[in-house]
Amino acid sequence: MNNTPPVCNYEGSDYQTSFWDEGGREYEDRAEAIALKRMLPKSGKLMLELGAGAGRNTPRYAGFEHIVLLDYSTTQLAQAQQKLGRSDPQGAAPKYIYVAADIYRLPFRDQQFDAATMIRALHHMADAPKALSQIRNVLQSNAVFILEFANKLNLKSILRFGLGRQNWNPFTLEPVEFVKLNFDFHPKAIRNWLEGLGFSIEKTLTVSHFRLGLLKRIFPAKFLAALDGLFQPTGSIWQFTPSIFVKAKVEEKSNTKANGVPFNVIELFKCPECNNQNLEEKNDHLYCSTCKAQWAIRDGIYDFRERTNKVV
């Protein structure tokens, strides 16, 4: 259970308030909304939002019948509940399903989702290929995966490297950890990992072209975001912005597909410890009869971070 990379935990953080609501990031938020609108399917059955946080982007997925918000922090998910509404875990297939879990150990059966997004979360992954592999496992054939990543090959890092003010090379493929558990990735490395997992890259957008404090102080966020939207399609040619969005699709190699959206939420899950797909729903937890693990249900959140008992 503990043989997984370290996790960046936002438990108890005021990230939504301090970074987004009061942190002067309206331009970035609007620019990301434009990118998502360009890439999202108009409708779908079951969406997995990885690193959902407090649900900043969740309303943008309104075309999907059901959305699973996954984050490691229960306090972030509680904030999302305040915004979106709390779902009854005992109910059948609610609009929003809140899950606290480690992306390296996803608690879902294979081939469940017809779409997934991972926005501003990969940069916390010390083992990005392992995280992407977990995501690939839970996606159906032909599913769409929208991934945002922090770009190592951004113009600022190239200039700093050229001027000798930065010791790491932005042109090499390995990730760079510029702050603990904060990583930048080379676009080619991302493409290699996705294609190696059976994804095909359908679209690449460059985002946050004007992420400069001076510009954000001079020009309205709405204007900068609209201008950003004009430049985003250049991502198909070059990628020098601090943020890159990639739309990938699972290449269909067989006729095997999931049997649609389950009527009961419990049918989504498997035990992340032993992979048993037949969990039993109790009043305040899900029970695995194979390894005897109990996974708590607290305040409408399925908590798969740590089992609540020991193997006997």
C-alpha positions as MATLAB code, in Angstrom:
seq = 'MNNTPPVCNYEGSDYQTSFWDEGGREYEDRAEAIALKRMLPKSGKLMLELGAGAGRNTPRYAGFEHIVLLDYSTTQLAQAQQKLGRSDPQGAAPKYIYVAADIYRLPFRDQQFDAATMIRALHHMADAPKALSQIRNVLQSNAVFILEFANKLNLKSILRFGLGRQNWNPFTLEPVEFVKLNFDFHPKAIRNWLEGLGFSIEKTLTVSHFRLGLLKRIFPAKFLAALDGLFQPTGSIWQFTPSIFVKAKVEEKSNTKANGVPFNVIELFKCPECNNQNLEEKNDHLYCSTCKAQWAIRDGIYDFRERTNKVV';
ca = [
       0.000    0.000    0.000;
       2.844    2.395    0.741;
       4.883    1.638   -2.391;
       3.589    4.705   -4.180;
       5.229    8.065   -4.914;
       4.694   10.937   -2.464;
       1.423   12.848   -2.679;
       0.938   16.614   -2.588;
      -1.823   17.046   -0.012;
      -3.968   20.207    0.061;
      -5.798   19.091    3.209;
      -6.811   22.169    5.198;
      -5.554   24.536    2.479;
      -7.337   27.744    1.451;
      -6.010   27.254   -2.087;
      -9.276   28.122   -3.816;
      -9.587   31.412   -1.950;
      -5.952   32.499   -1.754;
      -4.827   31.397   -5.232;
      -7.936   31.786   -7.395;
     -10.508   34.025   -5.722;
      -8.081   36.581   -4.282;
      -4.829   35.763   -6.091;
      -5.277   37.765   -9.276;
      -5.780   34.694  -11.485;
      -8.977   35.712  -13.281;
      -7.109   35.889  -16.588;
      -5.706   32.356  -16.212;
      -9.118   31.009  -15.214;
     -10.811   32.589  -18.226;
      -8.081   31.397  -20.596;
      -8.406   27.847  -19.300;
     -12.175   28.015  -19.750;
     -11.643   28.875  -23.426;
      -9.269   25.939  -23.873;
     -11.644   23.505  -22.176;
     -14.564   24.648  -24.306;
     -12.517   23.951  -27.442;
     -11.652   20.430  -26.306;
     -14.636   19.112  -24.341;
     -17.232   16.867  -25.944;
     -20.628   18.561  -25.893;
     -22.134   15.718  -23.907;
     -21.265   12.425  -22.292;
     -22.221    9.869  -19.680;
     -19.540    9.697  -17.022;
     -16.713   12.210  -16.491;
     -13.739   11.729  -14.161;
     -12.256   15.015  -12.937;
      -8.812   14.264  -11.500;
      -7.456   16.829   -9.069;
     -10.888   18.437   -8.884;
     -10.027   20.533   -5.842;
     -12.869   22.820   -4.801;
     -14.720   22.290   -8.082;
     -13.482   25.359   -9.954;
     -13.837   23.689  -13.358;
     -16.658   21.253  -12.572;
     -19.538   23.479  -13.823;
     -17.790   23.542  -17.206;
     -18.546   19.819  -17.574;
     -22.316   20.342  -17.378;
     -22.901   18.339  -20.557;
     -22.060   15.107  -18.741;
     -24.762   13.179  -16.919;
     -22.503   12.236  -13.992;
     -19.206   13.696  -12.793;
     -16.807   12.052  -10.363;
     -14.729   14.657   -8.526;
     -11.497   13.076   -7.314;
      -9.015   14.788   -5.053;
      -6.682   13.687   -2.255;
      -7.960   16.441    0.042;
     -11.337   15.999    1.726;
     -11.392   19.676    2.699;
     -11.130   20.632   -0.986;
     -13.956   18.235   -1.830;
     -16.057   19.664    1.007;
     -15.643   23.101   -0.569;
     -16.773   21.627   -3.885;
     -19.860   20.234   -2.139;
     -20.715   23.690   -0.818;
     -20.631   25.014   -4.377;
     -22.228   22.116   -6.245;
     -24.386   20.410   -3.656;
     -23.913   17.287   -1.612;
     -24.917   13.927   -3.079;
     -26.435   11.149   -1.022;
     -24.050    8.152   -1.209;
     -27.044    5.872   -0.738;
     -28.749    7.318   -3.784;
     -28.476    5.936   -7.305;
     -26.139    7.670   -9.777;
     -26.201   11.286   -8.542;
     -24.913   14.140  -10.707;
     -21.784   14.620   -8.565;
     -19.818   11.863   -6.847;
     -17.049   12.907   -4.456;
     -14.033   10.628   -4.045;
     -10.895   11.155   -1.948;
      -8.128    8.978   -3.376;
      -4.551    8.756   -4.563;
      -4.242    9.084   -8.354;
      -1.535    6.405   -8.234;
      -4.108    3.986   -6.765;
      -7.418    4.788   -8.435;
     -10.349    2.953   -6.797;
     -12.328    2.437  -10.011;
     -13.048   -0.600  -12.143;
     -11.439   -0.625  -15.577;
     -13.078    1.040  -18.590;
     -15.731    2.998  -16.691;
     -15.375    6.564  -17.955;
     -16.013    8.050  -21.375;
     -14.049   11.207  -20.520;
     -11.522   12.508  -18.003;
      -9.768   15.781  -17.271;
      -6.636   16.534  -15.269;
      -6.067   20.284  -14.955;
      -3.255   21.740  -12.815;
      -2.604   18.392  -11.140;
       0.055   16.575  -13.166;
       2.653   19.080  -11.985;
       2.390   17.465   -8.528;
       3.119   13.966   -9.870;
       6.614   12.681   -9.042;
       5.894    9.668  -11.285;
       3.788   11.089  -14.105;
       3.871    7.945  -16.309;
       2.467    5.856  -13.434;
      -0.342    8.349  -12.848;
      -1.193    8.449  -16.568;
      -1.204    4.650  -16.698;
      -3.792    4.527  -13.903;
      -5.978    6.985  -15.793;
      -5.708    4.991  -19.011;
      -6.959    1.866  -17.234;
     -10.271    3.419  -16.205;
     -11.117    4.934  -19.600;
     -13.326    3.277  -22.189;
     -12.299    2.786  -25.790;
     -12.626    6.084  -27.677;
     -12.727    8.032  -24.399;
     -11.428   11.612  -24.399;
      -8.715   12.673  -21.955;
      -7.936   16.384  -21.525;
      -4.616   16.978  -19.811;
      -3.042   20.260  -18.739;
       0.605   20.326  -17.757;
       3.202   22.890  -16.704;
       5.561   23.381  -19.621;
       9.301   23.045  -19.030;
       9.995   24.504  -22.481;
       8.378   27.874  -21.790;
       9.869   31.082  -23.159;
      10.860   32.412  -19.745;
      12.872   29.294  -18.851;
      14.593   29.342  -22.260;
      15.652   32.971  -21.774;
      16.842   32.375  -18.208;
      18.845   29.339  -19.309;
      20.405   31.273  -22.179;
      21.412   34.097  -19.828;
      22.958   31.704  -17.323;
      20.386   32.494  -14.636;
      19.018   28.941  -14.553;
      21.030   25.746  -14.164;
      18.514   23.245  -15.572;
      18.136   22.762  -19.313;
      14.607   23.375  -20.664;
      15.362   21.399  -23.838;
      15.982   18.011  -22.172;
      13.093   15.572  -21.797;
      13.292   14.738  -18.098;
      10.939   16.601  -15.704;
      12.338   19.353  -13.500;
      11.283   19.717   -9.856;
      11.591   23.472   -9.283;
       9.900   23.313   -5.854;
       9.228   20.190   -3.808;
       6.511   18.158   -5.571;
       6.104   20.791   -8.278;
       7.253   19.605  -11.690;
       7.518   21.057  -15.186;
       7.389   18.683  -18.157;
       8.703   18.777  -21.698;
       5.874   18.607  -24.299;
       7.622   15.817  -26.197;
       7.918   13.716  -23.044;
       4.186   14.094  -22.422;
       3.410   13.053  -25.987;
       5.712   10.038  -25.712;
       4.076    8.865  -22.483;
       0.533    9.281  -23.804;
       1.233    7.564  -27.111;
       3.014    4.741  -25.302;
      -0.166    4.127  -23.297;
      -2.333    3.902  -26.412;
      -3.586    7.482  -26.641;
      -3.671    9.434  -29.873;
      -3.113   13.196  -29.635;
      -5.982   15.044  -31.289;
      -5.304   18.658  -30.322;
      -2.673   20.736  -28.509;
      -3.329   24.271  -27.250;
      -0.910   26.774  -25.742;
      -2.451   28.648  -22.812;
      -1.528   31.642  -20.624;
       0.487   33.510  -23.247;
       0.235   36.720  -21.214;
       0.960   35.464  -17.704;
       2.878   38.578  -16.703;
       2.012   40.696  -13.694;
       2.487   43.947  -15.591;
       0.114   42.947  -18.390;
      -2.489   41.731  -15.921;
      -2.353   45.053  -14.100;
      -2.723   47.084  -17.309;
      -5.337   45.120  -19.248;
      -8.679   43.648  -18.111;
      -8.674   39.884  -17.591;
     -11.502   39.426  -20.100;
      -9.489   41.183  -22.823;
      -6.296   39.196  -22.127;
      -8.208   35.905  -22.104;
      -9.881   36.693  -25.426;
      -6.481   37.530  -26.911;
      -5.081   34.336  -25.421;
      -7.856   32.410  -27.135;
      -6.710   33.734  -30.512;
      -3.201   32.348  -29.954;
      -4.116   29.022  -28.361;
      -4.357   27.076  -31.664;
      -0.671   27.802  -32.334;
      -0.039   24.909  -29.961;
      -0.232   22.629  -32.985;
       2.979   24.298  -34.265;
       5.044   25.196  -31.178;
       4.691   25.148  -27.398;
       6.461   27.917  -25.475;
       3.769   29.003  -22.988;
       3.819   28.059  -19.288;
       0.657   25.946  -19.656;
      -0.205   23.374  -22.328;
      -3.544   21.626  -22.900;
      -3.621   18.305  -24.736;
      -6.707   16.488  -25.980;
      -5.975   12.783  -26.257;
      -8.215    9.897  -27.245;
      -8.024    6.248  -26.308;
      -7.256    4.297  -29.437;
      -9.809    1.530  -29.877;
      -7.988   -1.775  -30.249;
     -10.829   -4.120  -29.362;
     -14.590   -4.185  -29.043;
     -14.387   -4.357  -25.266;
     -16.270   -1.522  -23.608;
     -17.829   -0.851  -20.259;
     -21.537   -1.576  -19.916;
     -22.522    2.049  -19.691;
     -22.970    4.141  -16.579;
     -23.798    1.967  -13.572;
     -27.172    2.493  -11.981;
     -25.589    2.341   -8.555;
     -22.518    4.334   -7.591;
     -20.954    1.355   -5.825;
     -20.600   -0.368   -9.201;
     -17.943    2.188  -10.105;
     -15.540    1.083   -7.430;
     -12.957   -1.582   -6.769;
     -10.742   -2.081   -3.746;
      -7.501   -0.144   -4.436;
      -5.592   -2.560   -2.243;
      -6.526   -5.960   -3.716;
      -8.563   -4.958   -6.833;
     -11.680   -6.815   -5.689;
     -14.571   -5.429   -7.763;
     -17.380   -6.522   -5.470;
     -17.353   -4.101   -2.559;
     -20.205   -4.257   -0.070;
     -21.945   -1.030    0.867;
     -22.419   -0.512    4.607;
     -23.846    2.464    6.496;
     -20.572    4.392    6.795;
     -18.085    2.471    4.659;
     -17.477    0.148    1.740;
     -16.264   -3.299    2.749;
     -13.918   -5.575    0.795;
     -14.561   -9.219    1.631;
     -11.302  -10.301   -0.016;
      -8.736   -8.291    1.981;
     -11.119   -7.162    4.777;
     -10.431   -3.488    4.070;
     -12.996   -0.868    5.017;
     -13.158    2.368    3.036;
     -14.936    5.152    4.847;
     -17.872    7.211    3.611;
     -17.751   10.547    5.444;
     -20.092   13.469    4.832;
     -20.920   12.290    1.334;
     -17.288   11.621    0.372;
     -15.953    8.166   -0.478;
     -12.529    8.022    1.176;
     -10.074    5.564   -0.383;
      -6.869    7.109    0.976;
      -6.342    4.722    3.876;
      -8.186    1.620    4.984;
      -9.884    1.997    8.321;
      -8.893   -1.393    9.733;
      -6.003   -3.878    9.619;
      -5.835   -7.194    7.797;
      -6.672  -10.020   10.179;
];
